[in-house]
Amino acid sequence: MSYDPPYGYALRATGTCPSDTAKCKTTWSDVVACCPSNSSCAGLDENGNPICCPTKASCMNPIYQSPHCASSRWTMYNHQGFFCCDTGQIGFWTSQEQSNNSVACAAEPKGASRTILNAAPQTLASTTFVSSTASSTSTTTSSPSPGSDNHVGAIAGGVVGGVAGVAFILALTWFCLWRRRRKSYTAPEPASEDLTYPYMYSKPATEPPSELPSDPGGHSVYELPVENR
């Protein structure tokens, strides 16, 4: 069963409820809780805030799991529990001695004991939205459901982790190849001098021959002494 509007948290009004709603109960002073006429004031959350349900049976659990107002034009607030304000009104809580931490709605909450609240996100079956009270008409802004942020974060983390893993594997592969190439490379040995190669030296042309030339016939040629004439 769907518990979208007209089921959800009740409206807070001062004095009397709007014409299309019915009074559930008085919360404090002259502030009353109201539910749409086609719903029933059948539930209270753990903080005593009225909830509008389809029947007289309490629907606290499904509404508490996906908190939203019983009307799409209302704005939801949270102060020790959820409550809703009509279009053009703002939620506040009071620190007065007789009604400390009580909540209500007003067009312009005034007084030192009144603290203005920020609008709370509302969650329907598949949409989270925040009603704006800046203008006379209620505007609805779609945004991701509460679990979407977790999914987006998980996806982003997975992408970053995957990129880092690929980079690490590439770096490790390059290092292994570089190391293997370094091991297989042997530096060439320096060329040694071939000491067996005979060094050729030429004698100076002016050096006299160590022996006299021999006669072609095999006889030695001797130089005869020159006689004095």
SVG drawing of the C-alpha trace seen along z (x, -y; Angstrom):
<svg xmlns="http://www.w3.org/2000/svg" viewBox="-13 -39 167 58">
<polyline fill="none" stroke="black" stroke-width="0.4" points="0.0,0.0 1.2,-3.5 1.6,-6.0 2.2,-9.0 0.0,-12.1 -2.7,-12.5 -0.9,-10.4 2.0,-11.6 2.9,-14.1 0.1,-16.4 0.0,-20.2 0.5,-22.7 -1.9,-25.6 -2.7,-28.3 -6.3,-28.5 -8.3,-26.5 -7.4,-24.1 -7.7,-25.0 -11.0,-24.2 -9.7,-21.1 -8.4,-19.5 -9.7,-18.2 -8.4,-18.8 -6.5,-15.9 -5.6,-17.5 -4.2,-20.6 -0.5,-20.3 0.2,-23.3 -1.3,-26.7 -3.6,-27.4 -1.6,-25.3 -3.5,-22.4 -2.5,-19.5 -4.5,-18.9 -4.9,-16.1 -6.4,-16.1 -10.1,-15.4 -9.7,-12.2 -7.2,-10.7 -7.4,-9.8 -5.4,-11.1 -4.5,-7.5 -0.8,-7.7 1.8,-9.4 5.5,-9.0 7.9,-8.3 8.0,-12.0 4.2,-12.4 3.9,-14.2 0.5,-13.3 0.5,-11.3 -2.3,-11.1 -3.1,-7.5 -5.4,-5.8 -7.5,-4.2 -7.9,-4.2 -4.9,-1.8 -1.6,-3.5 0.8,-3.9 3.7,-5.2 6.3,-2.7 6.0,-3.3 5.6,-7.1 8.6,-7.2 10.8,-5.3 10.0,-7.8 9.0,-11.0 6.8,-13.4 3.9,-15.7 0.3,-14.6 0.0,-17.3 2.4,-18.0 2.0,-21.7 3.1,-21.7 6.7,-22.1 8.2,-19.7 10.4,-20.7 12.2,-18.7 12.8,-19.6 12.7,-16.5 10.3,-15.1 8.7,-16.0 5.8,-18.4 4.5,-20.4 3.6,-24.0 1.2,-25.4 2.2,-27.5 3.6,-30.9 4.5,-29.9 7.7,-29.0 8.4,-26.4 10.0,-27.4 10.5,-26.0 10.1,-27.9 12.2,-28.0 9.4,-29.5 9.4,-28.1 5.8,-26.8 6.3,-25.3 10.0,-24.6 10.9,-22.8 7.3,-23.1 6.9,-23.7 4.5,-25.7 4.2,-27.6 4.0,-31.4 4.3,-33.7 7.0,-35.7 8.1,-34.0 9.1,-36.8 10.3,-36.8 13.5,-36.1 12.2,-32.6 11.5,-31.5 14.1,-29.9 13.4,-29.5 14.0,-26.1 15.3,-25.0 13.0,-22.9 13.7,-19.2 13.8,-16.9 10.7,-14.8 10.9,-11.3 8.1,-9.7 8.2,-6.3 11.0,-7.3 11.6,-11.0 13.2,-13.3 12.1,-16.9 12.1,-20.1 9.2,-22.5 10.2,-26.2 8.4,-28.9 10.1,-31.7 7.0,-32.5 3.3,-32.1 3.2,-28.9 5.0,-25.7 7.7,-24.6 9.1,-21.1 12.8,-20.4 13.7,-16.9 16.9,-15.5 18.4,-12.1 16.9,-9.8 18.8,-9.3 20.5,-6.2 21.6,-7.8 24.5,-9.6 25.9,-6.3 25.5,-4.7 27.2,-7.7 30.0,-7.6 30.5,-3.9 30.6,-4.2 33.1,-7.1 35.2,-5.2 35.1,-2.1 36.2,-4.1 39.0,-5.8 40.2,-2.5 40.0,-0.8 42.1,-3.6 44.6,-3.4 44.8,0.4 45.4,0.3 48.1,-2.4 49.8,-0.2 49.7,2.9 51.2,0.9 53.9,-0.5 54.7,3.0 54.8,4.5 57.1,1.7 59.5,2.3 59.6,6.0 60.4,5.6 63.0,2.9 64.7,5.2 64.7,8.2 66.1,6.1 68.8,4.8 69.8,8.4 70.0,9.6 72.2,6.7 76.0,7.3 78.3,4.5 80.9,5.1 84.5,5.9 87.1,3.4 89.2,4.3 92.5,5.8 95.7,5.1 96.9,7.9 100.4,8.3 101.2,11.1 100.9,8.7 104.5,7.8 105.3,4.2 107.2,3.1 110.0,0.6 112.1,-0.7 115.7,-1.6 116.9,-5.0 118.1,-5.3 121.4,-6.8 122.3,-3.7 125.1,-1.8 124.5,1.8 125.6,4.4 127.3,6.5 128.9,5.9 126.9,7.2 127.9,10.5 129.0,11.3 126.3,12.8 128.5,15.8 128.6,16.6 132.0,15.1 132.5,12.5 133.7,9.2 136.5,7.7 137.7,4.2 141.4,4.1 143.7,1.7 144.7,-1.2 148.4,-1.2 150.2,-4.4 151.3,-5.4"/>
</svg>
